[in-house]
Amino acid sequence: MRVAGPNRRSVLKGAAVLLGAAAAPGAYAQNQNAVRLIYPFAAGSGGDTMARIVAEKLSAGLSVPVIVENRTGAAGRIGVKAVVGAEPDGTTLLFIPNPPVAIYPHSYPDLEYDPVRDLTPVSLIATFDVALAVSSKNDINSVKELIAWAKANPSQANYGSPGAGGLGHFFAVMVATDTGLDLKHVSYRGSGAVMSDLLGGQIPIAVVPLGDALELHRGGKARVLATSGVERSPLLPDVPTMKEAGINAEGQGWYAVYAPAKTPADTVARLNRIIVDGLADADTKAKVLRLNMVPRTSSPQQLAAFRDADSARWAPAVKASGFKPQQ
């Protein structure tokens, strides 16, 4: 049947509205060939693998390819700045651990971005603990025994971490501040070198991400005395937290997704919904746990509050450490 005159124009207008509504979920496909998820560190790590899990979920939800781009350099700051300078249209996103957005504002005096002003929170992704570990060759079986040993042997009370200015370094400063111990930091290039020297007897204490000590602990070669979270890690539920051991030291690592500042609220809400729904199934949670992380999503508002609290928590340790970054 042919519709003529004003009625025809009304029908065509209504059809266009309906077609526009039907196309809305595919808006990314119309406007962009792909979305970039920038991870500002090298490929091959647990964080990189986690970024690719998130990219897969975003791709399914947006119906466009989501490409993980490893934009490395300057301890992650180059990748962050790439996202800060991108168009705020949801097609460039940042997958980031907490130091560049929660700790660097305290440790880098000339940081070229402001995480609060220049980035829009989307969702928390996962958390992980820091482990305080010793070699199983010695007779230290608890944090209390370690403190007693360190006080009796101050010249030997050295600890290794995966690098100056990292979570392990600053968490050990928290422990030393609360206990009054004079712990001396030995900086390594990565957790593997730390744990190798721990097992070899070159250092007596290691402070590393829990996942980097887990298999050695389970294999009986190293002994994790405590973890850094406010609750026991589900990866190692028989090991107490530092607070349970009587030490006022708590702080975790975490990963989150951010967008550039001024990204529209409806775009952020859509991205958040895709991520939260995508990471909710049992298989995906199991994948995250196998990366030695604990899945934990959030609303954008919850991530903003979480970052602020985390930043305030680490600030005193950064100051007490005397850390001076190499720009």
N, C-alpha and C positions, 0 to 999 in steps of 0.2 A: 504494500500500500504506500502511495506517495504522500508525504506530508508537505503541505504548501504554506507560504506566508509566514506570519508570526509564530504559528504553532510549530512549523518546521525548525525555525531558529531556536525555539525553546528546547525542542527535543535534542538538537545537535549540541546545544550548550550543556544539557544534562548529561549527554553521553561523554562529552569531554571531561566533565567533572568526575564521572565514574571511572573513566580510563586513567585519569590522573591519580585517583585514590588507589586504583589497582597497581599503578606503577610505583607508588611511594616506597614500598619495601625494597625496590630495586634501584632507588635513586643513585646509590653509589655506582652501580653498573652503568648508568646513563652518563654520569659525569666524570668517571675516573676508571682507567683500565685496571688499576690495582691500588691497594692501600699499603703504605710502608709502615712496618713496626720496627723502629730503630732500637737496637740493643747495643749500647756503647762499649761493649767489650768483645773479646775474640770469640769465635765459634768454638764449639766442642766442649764447653763447660756445662755444668748442671743448669746454670742460669740461661744459657743459650738454648738448651733443650726445652726448658720451661717456656721460653719465648715462642718456640715453634709450636708447642701445644696450644698456647693462647692464640697464635696466628691461625691455626687450623680451625679453632672454634669461631673466631671472628670471620674467617672466610666463609664458613658454612652459614653464619647468620646474616652476613652482608651480601652474599651471592657474588662476591668478587674475589680475585686472588689477594691474599695478604702476604706480603713478602717481608721476611725478617732480614733487616739490613744491619750488618755488624759495622757500625761506624766507630772505630776505635781511636784511642789517643787521649792524652792528658788525663789519665785516670778516670775516663768516662765523660769528661766535661765537653769534649768535642761533639759527641753524640747528643748530649743534652742541648747544646746550643743549636744544633741542626733542627731539633724539634721546636725550640723556642722561636726560631726564625721562620718556621713554616707557616703556610696558610692555615688559619683555624677552621678548617672545613671537615675535619674528621678523617682526612686521607693520609695524614702523617701522625703517627702515635709513638709514644716512648714506653719501652719496657725497661724498668730500672730497679736495681737494688737500692736500699735506703741510703748508703753513704752520700751519693751525689745530691740528694734532695733533703737529707736530714742532718748530715754531719759536716759536709763541706762548707756550709755557711759559717761554721765555727772554726774550721781548720784552714781555709783558704781566704786570706784577707782581701784578695783582689778577685774574688769570684765574679765572673762576667755575666751572671744571671741570678735572678732571685726566684727560688723554687715556688714561693707563694704567689708572687706577682706574675711570673712568666709561664706558669704551667697550670693546667686545669686537671684536678684529680678525676680519674674514671673509676678505678676499682683496685683494691688490694687483691693480690693473687695468692701469695703463700708466705709463710714464715719459716725461719730456721734458727736453731740455737747455736751458741758458742759453747765449746767443751773445754773444761780444764782437765788435762790428762797428764799422766806420768807413765813411765815404763813399768811393765809388770815385773821387771827384774829387781826392783827395789821393794822395800817393806812398807811403803806408804799406801794405806788403804782408805783414807778418808781425808776430807778437807782439813779437819782438825789436826790430823797427824802431819799433813803437809805444812800447815802453819807452824807447828812446833818444830819441824825439821828446818824450815826456812829461818826461823828465829835463832836456832842453834847453829846454823851454818850460813850466815849472811853473805859470805864471800862466794858461795856456790848457788845462791838463790837467783838463778837466771831463768828466763822463760823465752821460748821462741814463738813468734807469730808469723803469719804469711806475708807481713809487710808493715812497715811503719805507716801509721795513719789509717790502719784498718780496724775492723771490729775487734779482732783478737787483741791488738795492741791496747785499744782504749778500754776494753773490758777488763784486762789485767790491771790497768791503772785504777779502775773502780775497786777491784779486789785489794790492791795495795793500799789505797786511800782508806778503806774501811778497816783493814787489819793493822795498819801501821808498818807493814813489811816494806823493806827496801828491795823490791824486785827489779832486776835489771833486764832491760829488753834486748833481745837479739833478733834483728829483722832478717827474714828470709824471703826468697822469691818463690812464694807458693807454699801450700800446706805439705806437699809431698816431701820437700826438703826438710821441713820442720820435723815431720814424723820420722823421717829417716835418721836424723840426728838424735831424736828422742830415743829411738830403739838402740842406736849405737852408743848411747851414753854421753854424747857431746853436750847435751843440755838435759836438765832434770825435769823441766816442766814445758808443756806445750799448751798454747791457747789458740785453738783453731775452730773453724766451723764444725759442728757436730758430725756432719756427714763425712768429713775427712778423717775422723778418728774412729768412726763406727765399726768398720770391718776389723780393724786392728784390735779394738776392744772386744768384739765378739770372738775373735780368734785367740784371745788371751795374750797378745803381745804388748798391748797397751792397756791402761786402766783409766777410764773416764771417771773422775771423782765427783764431778758435778756439772750441771748444765746451767745455762744463763737465763732461761725463761722464767716467767712468773709461775708457771705450772710445769710439772714434769713432762718431758717430751714423750709423745706416743711412740717414738722410735726407740726410746731407751727408758721405759717406765720404771725400771728398778733403780735408777740412779737419781739421787736427790738434786733439787735445784740448789743454787748457791744460797738462796735465802733460807731454804730448809737446813742448810749446813751452818746457818748462823751468820752469814756474810751479807751485808747490805749492798748487793751488786746484782743488777738485773738489766738485761737488754738483749734484744734479738735482731737478727737480720731479717729482711723481708723484701719482697718484690711487689711491684705495683705497675699499673698502666696509667699514663698521663697523656693528655692532649695539650696542644698549644693554648695559651691564654686566649680568652674571648671565643673559644669554640662554643657554638650555640648549645643552650641547655638541652634542647630536644635531641641533638646529636649525641651529647654526652650520655643522656639517659638511655638512648638506644644501644650505644656501645656497652654501657654498664649492664644492661639487661642481657645482652648476648653473652657477655663474659660470665656473669653470675649463673645463668642457666647452663652455659656450656661446660662449666667446671663442676656442676653439681652432681653429675652421674658417677656411679660407683667406679666404673672403669677408669675415668679420668682421675678421680681421687687416688686410686691405686697407683697410677702412673706418677703422680706428684710425690706420693710417699716413697716410691722407688728412687726418686731423685734426692731422697733424704730431706724433703721439705714437707711442711704440713699445709694442706690447702686451706685458704681463708680469704673469701671474697668480702666485699663491703659495698656500701653506697658511696657515691662521690663525697658526700658530707662526712661520712665516717672515716674515709681515707684522709681527708683534710685534717680532722681532729687527731687521728692516729699519727700522722706525720708530725704535727705540732708537738704532741706529747713526746714522741720519740726524739725529736730534735732537742727538746728541753732536757731529756734524760741524759743524752750523751754530752751535752755542752760542758759540764764541770770536768768530766774525764779528759776531754780534748784540751781544756785549759791547763789542767794539772799535768798533762803529759809533756808539755813544752814542745809539742810537735811543730816543726817548721817544714812546710812542704817544699819540694823542689818543683818550681813552676814549669 
